[in-house]
């Protein structure tokens, strides 16, 4: 991986590492666009009031001010500016402000940097890239989009050079209905406690439910039994029914989650499962919730998460319900590089170095380069007419696979190109020659495919 940056939490990649990141980004864009999602970009800053209106993330926000600004000390904090900590809250504002120009349901993808002031550690940075997809409706949004987004994200992640993964899905209606059915009315509090299950374990969660929410031991045990249910098919429905709890909201949530798992188990068997411990900490999720982990790398945390939100965006009486997922691109790339799940075949885009026979041949070498570039071949021209051996060493050091030689044979230029990996050197016409397709651009090699 890139050497540790002097400013902790703000990663910088070496050229060959950046090529891996670009491969990930390009693959995600391609999949999203194949499914009809349009790209947007929102500004990097929002008002603090806008950012903090949902969820408890005030300690993670980076405030923004100009060093020479004449700020009004009496200005309310909510009107001050801060860098966005995710892409969902800015997207909600974007929808409200541009509703008259958007066609609903609006399908959007967004790939941008975000900033959070949390403690840097493996898989967590203060500046990182996220890739989001959402579908937003005007007034209503069919539940079928909850199913579709699960399938899209499985396809997108499946195209990346990463280990096997599991998209874990739950439904907040199911969980909240169950909690109410057992007599726990502070459903948000229960969800926050259950969300800590993997970090602190069931015994401590049970203690939290009893000490902070007034749950009885029997209620705490029931909530933990629900959270223990995990299936790759729709058998979770029978397991929940067997717990003997009745509630109308629970019934709705069961039906919705069953739709997601039924279709996913048919189209992506083994990659999507119902996991009734998934809660998601943010308050704006109202139905389906998703989290994704890499198999064997669960300690990394979720690499992709999201859910259904019915009240995140509104304008007067007009509601914009939506469903979306966010991929932690930087977290993924960090693990890909650290574990060498993929590497770039070379660190530069250059496929050919055009050498100089003498200092007067630089202009002629540029003519050769122009002909090659006109066909999409990346080319560098040597800056000095050093011995050919030195020019070849320069290409080798840069990772450039081909070296071009032009010599004068009685007035007519003679062109040859050498593959410095094999040593093969052949005549070549700058108007016609093209490298093999695998050498035209740097290739991203998944683990086990390197020669």
N, C-alpha and C positions, 0 to 999 in steps of 0.2 A: 504493500500500500504506500501511498504518499507519505513522506516523512512528516512527523508530527509538526503541525504549524505552530509558530511562536505565539499565536493568539488562539487559545484553547476554545474548541467548539465551533470553529469556522474553517471547515475542511477545504483544502486545495489539492487538486489531483495533478499528478505528473501526466505528460502527454499521452502515454499509452493507457493510463488509467482513465483519463478523460474520454478516450475512444470507447472504452467499455461503457461508461456512463451514457455517451451519445447513442450507442447501440440500444441500450435499455430505453432511452427516451424515444428514439425513432420507432422501436417495436411497439411501444405503447400507443404512440400517435397513430400508427398504421392500423392497429386493432380498433381503436376508438373510432377512427374515421370509417372503417369498414362497416361499423354499426350505426353510422349516421350521426355521430356526435360532432358538433361544431366547436371550433377552438375560440376561446376568448381569453383576454388578459385583463385583470383589474389592477388598479393602482396599488402600490406597495403600502400606502398609509391609509388609516381610517381614524376617525375620532375615537378617543378613549371610550366615550359613551357608547358608540356603536359596537366596539369590540367587547365590552364587558356586559352587554345587556343579556347574555345567555351564558350560564355556566360560571364556575368559580376558577378563573384563570388569571386574576389580576397580578399575581406574583410572577407570571411568565411574560408579561408584555414589556417590550422595549419602547419607552417614550421617545419622542422626537422633538428637537428644537434647534434653531439656528444659534450659533455661538454669538453672533452680533445682533440678534433680534431684540427689539424693545418690547418684551412681553409684558402684558398686563398682569401684575401679581394677583389681581383680584379675579382673573378669568376662571370660570369653573373648570375643574379637571376634566369633566366629560367632553369639553369642547377642544381640549388639547389633542395633538396628533400622536399616533403610535404606529409602529410597524405591525402589519397583520401577523397573527400567530397561526392562522390556518387560512384555507381558501373558501370555506363554507360561509362564514359570516360576511366577508366581502361580496360573495356571490349573491347572497340574499339581498343585500343593498342594491347590487347591480340589477337584479330582476325587478325590484320595485321601481327604480329610477328609469328603467328602459322598457317597462312593460308594454308601452304603446308601440314599440318597434319590434317586439319579439313575437314569433309564431309559437303558440302553445299547443301541446306540450313541447317545452323547449329542452332540447338535448344538447348539453354542453360538456366539453372537456377543457381542462385548464391545467397547465404545467408551469409552475412558478416557484420561486424561492419564498420561504416564510421564515420567521424569526421567533424564537422562544428563549427567554432568559432562564433556562433550567441548567442543572449541573451536567456538564458534558461527561459522557461515558460511552461504552461500546453501544453503537446503534442509536445514540442520541447526540445531536449537535445543536448549537444555538442558531446556526444558519443552515437550512437544508431545503431540498427540493421536494415538492409534493406533486402528484399527478392525480387530479380529481375528475370523476364523471358524475353527472347528475341529470335527472329528468325532473322538470318542474312543470306543474299544471297551473291552470287559472281556475280557481274555485274547487276543482276536484282533480284527482289523478288516479286512474285505474290501478288496482293493486298489482296487475300483471307486470307493471314496471319493476316491482320489487323482485319478481322472479327473473325478469330479463337481465337486470343489472348483476345479479349473482352469476349468471351464465357468461356475461360479457367479461367480468373481472376474472373468472376462471380461465377463459380463453386468453386474456391479456397476460396473466401471470404464467400460463402454460407455455407461452412463446419465449419466455426469458430464460437465460442460463442460470437457473436456480434449482435447488433440490425440490423434492416433492413438498407440496404444501397442502394445508387443509383450510377451507373457508368454513368457519364455524358460524352458524346462524341461530338466532333466537328471536323472540317477539316480545316487546315490552307489554303489549296487551295481555299476552298469555301470563307473563310473570305478575303484572299488577293485579289481574283478575284472580290469580291464585292466592296472592297475599291477602286481598280483601276477603276472599272466600274462607280463609283461616283466621280472619279477625284482625289483620294488621293493616290499618288504614294509612299509615305513613309509608306509602309504597315507594316514594322517592328515597326515603331513608333506608328502606330495606334493600333497594337496588344498589345504593352506594356501598352498603355493607357487603352484599354478594359480589360486587365488582372487585372486592379485595381478596376474594377466595383463593386465587392462585398465589397471591403474595404472602398471606398470613395463615392460610389453612383453615379447615372447617371449625376447629375448636375455638379459635379466636373470633371467627365470624359469629359463631353461636353466642359467645360472650358479648360481642358488640350488640347483637340483636336484643339480648336480654337487658343489658345495662343501659344502652342509649335509647332504645325504642320501646322498652317495656314489654317485650315479647316473653311469653312463657317458654319453658323448656320444650314443650310439645310443639309450639308454633315455630320455634327456631329449628327444631329437628325436621319439621315438615318443609320449611323453606329450603333447607339443605338437601333434603331428599329430591326436591324438584331440581335443584341445581346440579345434582349428580347424574341426571339423565343425559345420555349422549348416544345418538344412533345415526347410521348412514342412510337409513330409510325412514319410512313413516311410522315405524313401530313405536316411536316416542309417544304417539297419541294414546295408545293403549296404556303405556306406562304412566302417563299423567292421569288418565281416567282412573287407574287403579289406586291412586292416592285418595280418591273419594271426595274431592273438592268440587263444589258446584258454583259457577258464577258466569254470568252472561258475557262479560268481557274476556274471561278465560276461554270460553267457547269460540269467540271471534278470533282470538290470537292463535288458538290451536288450528283452526281452519286455515288461517293465512300462512302459518309456518308449514303446514302440511302441503300447501300448494308449492311453496318454494322447494321443499325437500323432494317432493314427488318428481318434479320436472328435472331438478338437478341430478337426482340419482339415476335418471334415465340418460341424460346428456353428458354428465361428468361423474360417472360412478367412482366413489372412493375419494373424491376431492371436496365434496360438500357434505357437512353433517349438521344435524340438529344438536346444538349444545346449549342446554338450558341454564348454564352458569353464566353465559354472556349477558352482561347488563349494559355496558357502555356508560361512562361517568357523566357525560354532558346531558343537560336537562332537556334539550330540544328534540330528542328522539322520542317518537310516539308509537312506533310499531316494530317493523323488522329492524334488527340490528345485526351487523356483521363484524367479525374479526378474523384475521388470517394469520396463521403461523407457519413457519418452515419446519417440516418434520425433522427432528434431530437438532433443531436450533431454537427450541421454544423459549429459551432464556433470552433470546433477542427481543421478544415481545411481538406485538402485532405488526405485520408489515403492510397491512391493508385493512381499513376499518371504515365503518359508516353506518347508515341506517335511514329509516323513514322519518321524515319530519313534516308534520301537518300544520305547524304554526310558526315556523322559523321566519317566513317572509309574509308581510301583510301591508296593505295600503287602505286605511279606513276599514270598510267592511269587506274589502276584497282580500281573499286569502290565496297564497301560492304554495300549495303543498308540494313536497318533492321527496325524492329518494336518491341517495348518492353514496359513493365510496371514495376513499382517498388512499392512494398508495404512497408509502414513505420511500421515495426513490433513493434518497441519500442513504437511508438505513439499509436498503437492499444492496446498493452498490458497495457500501462498506463491507458487507459480509461476502459479496461476490469476490471482491479483491482480496480480502483477508484470507479466505479459504481457497482462493484460486479456482473458483468455479468456472471462470472464463478469463482469458487473456487476449490481448491484441497481438496479431501476427507481426506487426511492426509499430513503431512509435510515431511515424510520420505518414501523411497521405502520399508523399512523393513515391512514384513508381520508377522514375528514370532520372538519372543524373547525366546531363550532357557535358562531356569533358571539353577542355580547351587544348588544342595542339600547340598553340602559341597565343600570346596576348592579342594579336591582331584578329584572331578567329572568334572573338566574343560575339560580335554582331551576327556572324554566320551561325553560331551556335544558338542564338536567340531565334533565328529563322527556323531551325530544326525544332526548337521547343514550341514555337507558335503552331507549327503543323501538328505536332503531337497533341498539344492542348486543345486544338480545334476538334479533336475526336474524344475529348473527355479524359485524356491521360494527364495525370499530375506530374509536372516536370520541374526540376531545378537545373540551373546552369551554373557551372563552376565559376568562381570569382577570379581565380588565378590559374595561369598555365603552369602548374607544377608538374613534376614527373607523373606519368599516368599511374604509377603505383601509389603515390600519395593521394591522387584523386579517387582511386578505387577504395583506399582505406577510409577516406572521408565518407564515401557512400556506405561502406560497411558499418561504420560507426553510427551513421544516421539510420541504418536499417533499410536503405534504398536497395531494392533487389536488382535493378538493371543499370548498366553504365553504357552510355552512347559515345562512340568514337567517330570522328570525321577526319579523314586525311585527304591530302591533295595528290591525285594520281595524274600528273601532267595536265592540270587545269580542271579536270572533272572530279568533284568531290566523291569520295568513297565512304560509305556509311556502314558501320557495324555496331551491333549491340551485344553486350555480354551479360549473361546471368551470373552474377558474382557468387551465387550460392553453389552452382554446379560447375562453374568455370566454362560453360559452353559459350562460344562466341560465333555469331553468324552474320552474314550480310543482311542489311535492312534498308527499307525505303521509308523515309520519314512521312511520306504521304500515305503509306499503306500499313506500316507495322503497328501491331497492337499487342500488348502483353496478354498472357492467359487471363481469363476472367477472374480467377482467384487472386491474381496479383494486381488487378486494376485499382482496388482499394484495400486498405487494411482489413483483414478478416478477424472476426471475434471467434476464438476457438474455445469451445466448451471443454471442461475437464475431461481428459481421456481421448481428445481428438488431435492433440498436438503430435507432430511427427517425432 
